[in-house]
Amino acid sequence: MGLPLIGHLARKGFDTLATDLDTSKKNRVEQAGAAWVPEVAELAAKSDVVLICVGYDRELRDLLHNPKLLSAARRDSIYAVLSTVHPKTVQELAGSAKGIHVVDATMCRGGKAADEGTLLSFVGGEEAIVERLRPVLAAFSSDIVHTGAVGSAQVAKAVNNLVMWACLVADHEGLALAQRFGVDTEKLRKALLISSAANNALANWGTQTMAWAEDDMAIVAEMAAGCGLSLPQAGVNREICRALKPRRHKLEEYGR
């Protein structure tokens, strides 16, 4: 997700720096119009806003506990967590941060929207900080929603993911049923999009890789367990997503 965001930021006139543990991305970053910096401390020293796109909670903690980054960070700078992680992780990091503002700014609508600059960004943090961040997010987001305090954007994203993967599982089952009865599934899919069964996963059928489905649902499960809430459908969908992940959208394999 990071590379298309870099391109949008650079095209919108932001002085854009980027770094990654994978140095093979350097050429693509520079082709997108950004400057590559080899170390996160150097990036922190030169940036008023830092957008963080790491994969997991532990990577986020490692980054924001890095003493070199913290000592180099500009005072009053904003560190926006675009990653999907547990709300408590962001809240803990925001609570322990000194001299910087840690907020969460989760993204919805997927890779296609990232390429087109039409993402939905949920943002959790103090209103004044969110307003400072808004012009940056607007470079790649067509919609920006302030969800409340720090961590609330992670809650919003978790709910989005819970519903999205449930829809995708239902789409698989419905179209597999139609296929077994000899119905043209693509024709039916288009018809369903103007019915009460319409959903975003169905509209973007064939484009979701499900690469993050299991991780998304693991966060949902941990959140639910932490607050004593039973989510039986989410639990079942997590198991189904795990089975579907390597199959993508091959209906002929569904249910085997």
Summary of the structure (lengths in Angstrom):
residues: 256
radius of gyration: 19.8
end to end distance: 32.8
largest distance: 64.2
contacts: 772
relative contact order: 0.10
helix: 54%
strand: 14%
